[in-house]
Amino acid sequence: MAQVIPFKGFRYNASKIGDLAKVTTPPYDVISPSEQDRFYQISQYNIIRLELGKEEPEDDELNNKYTRAAAYLKDWIEKQVLVQERQPSFYIYQQEFGLPNGNKYTRTGFISLVRLEDFSKGVILPHENTLSKPKADRLRLMQACQANFSQIFALYDDPEKAIPHLLKRHIDAHSPDIEVEAIPGIIDRLWVVSDHSLIAQIQECMADKKLYIADGHHRYETALTYRNQRMAQNPYHTGDELYNFVMMMIVEMEDPGLIILPTHRIISGIEGFSKEEFLKRASKDFIVEEHALSGATLKQRADEMESLLTQKGSHSFVFYDGNLRSCYILTLKSMESVNERLPQHHISYRSLDVTILHTLLLEPLLGIGREQMANQEFITYTHDLMEGAQWVEEGKCQMAFFVNAPSVRQVKEVSLAGEKMPQKSTYFYPKLLTGLVINKF
């Protein structure tokens, strides 16, 4: 099953860069152009220059953001801005954070290299589809730099909690090597583990595990492509070269800090839309209930709708068109309609709330099909219900469908069934910090 190995990671040299918060970033795919500018300005050594470099007007095949990233990486290593670990190591990675409801969480896992396996082998399993453009971008970066700058986020099942126990024992006995609050409200800690005995115990416990990709599908598929290219180029390929592995952060599925946020659907641009006609047609498959909103403020209304979602549970949605006085709860009458429309899919896929929403409401009643969803036409996503409600109330969007988040168990079931969740189904929070440790092949 999953083979995990320690590695000599590169980490920032504190004596050269000072505050680690100035050189780390969130993952590349959640960084806006304005945030990219800000990270560039914070420090000349910010990881943004490696992970998500700026494009310049004069760029060509020989001089571009990928070649600049490779030059920066080489320069920073030579200047000892980045310093390699002396011993092959695992890295215990812990994030302490809170949610708007006031609840506090701590998520703990470990970073290692993981042997790349084709999905067909059933050792490492995806749960969502990928797009070609991001993979082409990541491949060019990997070819230029021969490195992983950020970790793929993966989950594993450990009913006996053997690995979490090993990690906790080390955490209790040692102070973290890194502790930083780079993103307000999120404290990231890292312990460097070079103890051969502990590494061997973790490897032994992982030997019979499958890994489920939580975040980083594009980077994983890119790493597979890169491995295949290097294999073809190397007549002395053994299978033990570092390009056969990829850097991952691995977390146990029942970790108390493993949080998935909902991804709400906000709709705009539907011509000739009639709320009355929509609700009438929706009542064929859903129980439609109007709920009076008593909140005088946006936050109060958002809290009411969030509470309704929690009370109703799975297969229920809140439909909101910006009427300050009421919203509608749509609850699926039975799975029969979904089963009839999607007989080719496994029950784990058909049971997802986003599958039901897309199959019975967005596509047939609003005309938002798979192609439009893939191109993000008519639909915007947010993880913040209050933000979605505000967009609708201010007239920026027509309507919102608020949903409950899928469970980790559902992610596992869909993965094991060989299915892929609809686009924007999961959002594991918080995102992993980029720049804590780098894997150089």
C-alpha positions as CSV (number, residue, x, y, z in Angstrom):
1,M,0.0,0.0,0.0
2,A,1.2,3.6,0.7
3,Q,5.0,3.9,0.9
4,V,6.1,6.9,2.9
5,I,9.8,7.9,3.2
6,P,11.7,10.7,5.1
7,F,13.5,13.3,3.1
8,K,16.0,16.1,3.6
9,G,13.7,19.0,3.1
10,F,14.8,22.6,2.5
11,R,13.6,25.2,5.0
12,Y,14.0,28.9,5.3
13,N,17.0,30.1,7.3
14,A,15.6,32.3,10.1
15,S,18.9,34.2,10.4
16,K,18.5,35.3,6.8
17,I,14.8,36.0,6.5
18,G,13.7,36.9,10.0
19,D,9.9,36.5,10.3
20,L,8.7,33.4,8.6
21,A,5.3,35.0,8.2
22,K,6.8,37.3,5.5
23,V,8.0,34.5,3.2
24,T,5.1,31.9,3.4
25,T,1.8,32.0,1.5
26,P,-1.5,30.0,1.1
27,P,-1.6,27.5,-1.8
28,Y,-1.1,29.0,-5.2
29,D,-4.6,28.3,-6.4
30,V,-6.3,30.5,-3.8
31,I,-4.1,33.6,-4.3
32,S,-5.6,36.5,-6.1
33,P,-3.6,38.9,-8.3
34,S,-3.7,41.6,-5.6
35,E,-2.5,39.1,-3.0
36,Q,0.3,38.0,-5.3
37,D,1.4,41.7,-5.5
38,R,1.3,42.0,-1.7
39,F,3.4,38.8,-1.2
40,Y,6.0,40.1,-3.7
41,Q,6.3,43.4,-1.7
42,I,6.5,41.8,1.7
43,S,9.9,40.1,1.1
44,Q,12.3,39.5,-1.7
45,Y,12.5,35.9,-0.5
46,N,8.7,35.2,-0.4
47,I,7.9,31.8,-1.7
48,I,5.5,33.4,-4.1
49,R,8.4,34.0,-6.5
50,L,8.9,30.2,-6.7
51,E,5.3,28.9,-6.5
52,L,3.4,31.6,-8.4
53,G,5.7,34.0,-10.2
54,K,4.5,37.0,-12.1
55,E,4.3,37.0,-15.9
56,E,6.2,39.8,-17.7
57,P,5.4,41.3,-21.1
58,E,8.8,40.3,-22.5
59,D,8.5,36.6,-21.5
60,D,9.5,34.0,-24.0
61,E,10.4,30.3,-23.9
62,L,13.9,31.0,-22.5
63,N,12.9,33.7,-20.0
64,N,9.6,33.3,-18.1
65,K,8.1,32.9,-14.7
66,Y,9.3,29.2,-14.6
67,T,12.9,29.9,-15.5
68,R,12.9,32.8,-13.0
69,A,11.6,30.5,-10.3
70,A,14.4,28.0,-11.0
71,A,17.0,30.9,-10.8
72,Y,15.6,32.2,-7.6
73,L,15.6,28.7,-6.1
74,K,19.3,28.1,-7.1
75,D,20.3,31.6,-5.8
76,W,18.5,31.2,-2.4
77,I,20.1,27.8,-1.8
78,E,23.6,29.2,-2.7
79,K,23.0,32.2,-0.4
80,Q,21.7,29.8,2.4
81,V,18.4,31.5,2.5
82,L,17.1,28.0,2.1
83,V,19.0,25.3,4.0
84,Q,18.7,21.6,3.6
85,E,18.0,19.3,6.6
86,R,21.1,17.3,7.7
87,Q,19.1,14.1,8.3
88,P,16.2,12.5,6.3
89,S,13.1,13.6,8.3
90,F,9.4,13.5,8.6
91,Y,7.7,16.7,9.6
92,I,4.8,16.8,12.1
93,Y,2.6,19.6,11.0
94,Q,-0.1,21.1,13.2
95,Q,-2.6,23.9,12.6
96,E,-4.6,25.6,15.3
97,F,-7.5,27.7,14.1
98,G,-11.1,28.8,14.8
99,L,-14.3,29.2,12.9
100,P,-16.7,32.2,12.9
101,N,-19.0,30.4,15.3
102,G,-16.3,30.6,17.9
103,N,-15.3,26.9,17.9
104,K,-11.6,26.2,18.1
105,Y,-9.8,23.3,16.4
106,T,-6.4,21.7,16.1
107,R,-5.5,19.5,13.1
108,T,-2.4,17.3,13.2
109,G,-0.6,15.2,10.6
110,F,2.8,14.6,9.2
111,I,4.7,15.6,6.0
112,S,6.6,12.9,4.1
113,L,7.4,11.8,0.6
114,V,4.9,9.3,-0.8
115,R,5.6,6.9,-3.6
116,L,3.6,8.0,-6.7
117,E,1.0,5.4,-7.7
118,D,-1.3,5.3,-10.7
119,F,-4.9,5.7,-9.5
120,S,-5.7,2.3,-11.1
121,K,-3.7,0.6,-8.4
122,G,-6.2,1.7,-5.7
123,V,-3.4,2.8,-3.3
124,I,-3.9,6.6,-3.7
125,L,-7.4,7.7,-4.5
126,P,-8.8,10.9,-5.9
127,H,-12.3,12.3,-5.3
128,E,-12.5,15.2,-7.8
129,N,-11.9,15.9,-11.5
130,T,-9.0,18.0,-12.7
131,L,-8.6,20.6,-15.5
132,S,-5.8,20.6,-18.1
133,K,-4.7,24.2,-17.8
134,P,-3.6,24.1,-14.1
135,K,-1.8,20.8,-14.7
136,A,0.2,22.3,-17.7
137,D,1.2,25.2,-15.5
138,R,2.3,23.0,-12.6
139,L,4.2,20.7,-15.0
140,R,6.3,23.5,-16.5
141,L,7.1,24.7,-12.9
142,M,8.2,21.2,-11.9
143,Q,10.3,20.7,-15.0
144,A,12.1,24.0,-14.4
145,C,12.6,23.7,-10.7
146,Q,12.6,19.9,-10.0
147,A,10.9,20.6,-6.7
148,N,7.7,20.4,-4.7
149,F,7.1,23.8,-3.0
150,S,3.7,22.9,-1.4
151,Q,2.3,19.7,0.0
152,I,-0.5,17.6,-1.4
153,F,-3.1,17.1,1.4
154,A,-4.1,13.4,1.9
155,L,-6.1,11.4,4.4
156,Y,-5.8,7.9,5.8
157,D,-7.8,5.6,7.9
158,D,-6.3,4.5,11.3
159,P,-9.1,3.0,13.5
160,E,-6.5,2.1,16.2
161,K,-5.1,5.7,16.1
162,A,-1.6,4.2,16.2
163,I,0.0,7.0,14.1
164,P,-1.8,9.9,15.9
165,H,-0.6,8.5,19.2
166,L,3.0,8.4,17.9
167,L,2.7,12.0,16.7
168,K,1.2,13.2,20.0
169,R,3.9,11.5,22.0
170,H,6.6,13.4,20.1
171,I,4.7,16.7,20.3
172,D,4.3,16.4,24.1
173,A,8.0,15.8,24.5
174,H,9.4,18.5,22.1
175,S,8.9,22.1,21.4
176,P,8.1,22.9,17.7
177,D,10.9,23.8,15.4
178,I,8.6,26.4,13.7
179,E,5.6,28.3,15.1
180,V,4.2,31.0,13.0
181,E,0.9,32.9,12.5
182,A,1.3,33.8,8.8
183,I,-2.4,34.0,8.2
184,P,-4.4,35.8,11.0
185,G,-6.1,33.3,13.3
186,I,-4.2,30.3,12.1
187,I,-1.1,29.1,14.0
188,D,1.1,26.7,12.1
189,R,3.6,24.5,13.9
190,L,6.2,22.2,12.6
191,W,8.3,19.5,14.3
192,V,11.3,18.0,12.5
193,V,11.4,14.3,13.2
194,S,14.8,12.6,12.3
195,D,14.5,9.8,15.0
196,H,15.0,6.6,13.0
197,S,12.9,4.5,15.4
198,L,9.9,6.9,15.2
199,I,10.2,7.1,11.4
200,A,10.3,3.3,11.1
201,Q,7.2,3.0,13.4
202,I,5.2,5.4,11.3
203,Q,6.3,3.7,8.1
204,E,5.2,0.3,9.5
205,C,1.8,1.7,10.5
206,M,1.3,3.3,7.0
207,A,2.3,0.1,5.1
208,D,-1.3,-1.2,4.8
209,K,-3.0,2.2,4.3
210,K,-4.7,3.7,1.3
211,L,-4.4,7.5,0.9
212,Y,-7.3,9.7,-0.1
213,I,-6.4,13.0,-1.8
214,A,-8.2,15.8,0.0
215,D,-6.5,18.7,-1.8
216,G,-4.0,18.9,-4.6
217,H,-5.4,16.7,-7.3
218,H,-3.8,18.8,-10.0
219,R,-0.4,18.7,-8.4
220,Y,-0.6,14.9,-7.9
221,E,-1.5,14.2,-11.5
222,T,1.3,16.6,-12.5
223,A,3.8,14.6,-10.4
224,L,2.7,11.4,-12.1
225,T,3.2,13.0,-15.6
226,Y,6.6,14.3,-14.5
227,R,7.6,10.9,-13.1
228,N,6.6,9.2,-16.4
229,Q,8.7,11.8,-18.4
230,R,11.8,11.2,-16.2
231,M,11.4,7.4,-16.4
232,A,11.4,7.6,-20.2
233,Q,14.5,9.8,-20.2
234,N,16.5,7.8,-17.7
235,P,17.9,4.5,-19.1
236,Y,19.1,3.6,-15.6
237,H,15.8,4.2,-13.9
238,T,15.5,2.1,-10.7
239,G,12.2,3.4,-9.1
240,D,14.0,4.8,-6.1
241,E,14.8,8.2,-7.6
242,L,13.2,11.1,-5.9
243,Y,11.0,11.9,-8.9
244,N,9.1,8.7,-8.1
245,F,7.8,10.4,-4.9
246,V,5.8,13.5,-4.1
247,M,5.6,15.6,-0.9
248,M,2.4,15.1,1.1
249,M,0.8,16.2,4.3
250,I,-1.1,13.2,5.7
251,V,-3.9,13.4,8.3
252,E,-6.0,10.7,9.9
253,M,-9.6,10.7,8.8
254,E,-11.1,11.1,12.3
255,D,-8.7,13.9,13.4
256,P,-10.8,16.3,15.5
257,G,-9.4,19.3,13.5
258,L,-10.4,17.9,10.0
259,I,-13.0,20.4,8.8
260,I,-14.8,20.6,5.5
261,L,-16.6,23.9,4.8
262,P,-19.7,24.0,2.6
263,T,-19.4,25.5,-0.9
264,H,-22.6,27.5,-1.6
265,R,-23.8,28.1,-5.1
266,I,-24.6,31.7,-6.0
267,I,-26.5,32.2,-9.3
268,S,-26.8,35.1,-11.7
269,G,-27.6,35.8,-15.3
270,I,-30.7,33.5,-15.6
271,E,-33.0,35.2,-18.1
272,G,-36.7,35.2,-17.6
273,F,-36.4,33.7,-14.1
274,S,-39.7,33.4,-12.1
275,K,-39.4,32.4,-8.4
276,E,-43.0,31.2,-8.4
277,E,-42.5,29.0,-11.4
278,F,-39.2,27.7,-10.1
279,L,-40.6,26.7,-6.7
280,K,-43.6,25.1,-8.4
281,R,-41.4,22.9,-10.6
282,A,-39.1,22.2,-7.7
283,S,-42.1,20.9,-5.6
284,K,-42.1,17.8,-7.9
285,D,-39.1,16.4,-6.2
286,F,-38.8,18.5,-3.1
287,I,-40.8,19.5,-0.1
288,V,-40.8,23.3,-0.3
289,E,-41.3,25.2,2.9
290,E,-41.2,29.0,3.3
291,H,-39.5,30.2,6.4
292,A,-40.0,33.7,7.8
293,L,-36.8,35.5,8.6
294,S,-36.9,37.6,11.8
295,G,-33.3,38.9,11.7
296,A,-33.0,42.7,11.3
297,T,-29.3,42.5,10.2
298,L,-27.5,40.6,7.5
299,K,-25.6,38.5,10.0
300,Q,-28.8,37.6,11.9
301,R,-30.5,36.4,8.7
302,A,-27.4,34.5,7.7
303,D,-27.3,32.8,11.1
304,E,-31.0,31.9,10.8
305,M,-30.4,30.2,7.4
306,E,-27.3,28.4,8.7
307,S,-29.3,27.1,11.6
308,L,-32.0,25.9,9.2
309,L,-29.4,24.0,7.2
310,T,-28.0,22.3,10.3
311,Q,-31.5,21.4,11.6
312,K,-32.6,19.9,8.2
313,G,-29.4,18.0,7.6
314,S,-28.5,16.2,4.4
315,H,-30.5,16.5,1.1
316,S,-31.9,19.9,2.1
317,F,-31.1,23.3,0.7
318,V,-31.9,26.9,1.6
319,F,-33.0,28.9,-1.5
320,Y,-32.7,32.7,-1.0
321,D,-33.6,35.4,-3.5
322,G,-32.7,38.4,-1.3
323,N,-36.2,38.9,0.1
324,L,-35.3,40.1,3.6
325,R,-38.5,38.6,5.0
326,S,-38.2,34.9,4.0
327,C,-36.2,32.1,2.5
328,Y,-37.3,28.6,1.3
329,I,-36.2,25.2,2.5
330,L,-36.1,22.5,-0.2
331,T,-35.9,19.0,1.1
332,L,-35.7,16.0,-1.2
333,K,-38.7,13.7,-1.1
334,S,-36.9,10.6,-2.1
335,M,-33.8,9.3,-3.8
336,E,-35.9,7.8,-6.6
337,S,-35.6,10.8,-8.9
338,V,-31.8,11.0,-8.5
339,N,-31.4,7.2,-9.0
340,E,-33.5,7.4,-12.2
341,R,-31.4,10.2,-13.7
342,L,-28.0,8.8,-12.7
343,P,-28.2,5.0,-12.9
344,Q,-24.6,4.8,-14.1
345,H,-23.3,6.3,-10.9
346,H,-22.6,4.7,-7.5
347,I,-25.0,5.4,-4.6
348,S,-22.2,7.3,-2.8
349,Y,-22.1,9.8,-5.7
350,R,-25.9,10.0,-6.1
351,S,-26.3,10.7,-2.4
352,L,-24.1,13.9,-2.3
353,D,-26.0,17.0,-1.7
354,V,-24.2,18.9,-4.5
355,T,-25.1,16.0,-6.9
356,I,-28.8,16.3,-6.0
357,L,-28.7,20.1,-6.3
358,H,-27.1,20.0,-9.7
359,T,-29.1,17.1,-11.0
360,L,-32.6,18.1,-9.9
361,L,-32.5,21.9,-9.6
362,L,-29.6,23.7,-11.4
363,E,-29.6,21.7,-14.6
364,P,-33.2,21.0,-15.4
365,L,-34.8,24.1,-13.8
366,L,-32.2,26.8,-14.4
367,G,-30.4,25.4,-17.5
368,I,-27.0,25.3,-15.9
369,G,-25.5,22.1,-17.4
370,R,-22.1,20.5,-16.9
371,E,-20.4,22.6,-19.6
372,Q,-21.6,25.8,-18.0
373,M,-20.5,24.6,-14.5
374,A,-17.0,23.7,-15.8
375,N,-16.7,27.2,-17.3
376,Q,-18.2,28.7,-14.2
377,E,-21.0,30.4,-16.2
378,F,-24.0,31.7,-14.2
379,I,-22.5,30.3,-11.0
380,T,-20.2,31.7,-8.3
381,Y,-19.0,29.9,-5.2
382,T,-18.5,31.0,-1.6
383,H,-17.8,29.2,1.6
384,D,-19.3,32.1,3.6
385,L,-23.1,32.0,3.8
386,M,-23.3,35.6,4.9
387,E,-21.2,36.7,1.9
388,G,-23.5,34.8,-0.4
389,A,-26.6,36.3,1.2
390,Q,-25.1,39.8,0.9
391,W,-24.4,39.4,-2.8
392,V,-28.0,38.5,-3.4
393,E,-29.5,41.2,-1.1
394,E,-27.3,43.8,-2.9
395,G,-28.5,42.6,-6.3
396,K,-25.1,41.5,-7.5
397,C,-26.6,38.0,-8.0
398,Q,-30.1,36.6,-8.5
399,M,-30.3,33.9,-6.0
400,A,-28.4,31.6,-3.7
401,F,-28.5,27.9,-2.9
402,F,-27.0,27.3,0.6
403,V,-25.8,23.7,1.2
404,N,-24.4,21.5,4.0
405,A,-20.8,20.4,3.7
406,P,-20.1,16.8,2.7
407,S,-18.6,14.6,5.4
408,V,-15.1,13.0,5.4
409,R,-16.9,9.6,5.2
410,Q,-18.6,10.7,2.0
411,V,-15.2,11.7,0.5
412,K,-13.9,8.2,1.4
413,E,-16.9,6.4,-0.1
414,V,-16.9,8.3,-3.3
415,S,-13.1,7.7,-3.7
416,L,-13.4,3.9,-3.0
417,A,-16.2,3.7,-5.6
418,G,-14.0,5.2,-8.2
419,E,-16.3,8.2,-8.6
420,K,-15.4,11.9,-8.8
421,M,-17.4,14.5,-6.9
422,P,-18.9,17.4,-8.8
423,Q,-16.8,20.5,-9.2
424,K,-16.4,22.6,-6.0
425,S,-17.7,19.9,-3.6
426,T,-15.1,20.0,-0.8
427,Y,-13.2,22.8,0.8
428,F,-10.9,21.5,3.6
429,Y,-10.1,24.3,6.0
430,P,-7.7,25.8,6.7
431,K,-5.4,25.5,3.6
432,L,-1.9,24.2,4.2
433,L,0.8,26.9,4.4
434,T,3.3,27.0,1.4
435,G,7.0,27.5,2.3
436,L,7.3,25.6,5.6
437,V,9.4,22.9,3.9
438,I,10.5,22.2,0.2
439,N,11.2,18.9,-1.4
440,K,14.1,19.2,-4.0
441,F,14.6,16.2,-6.3
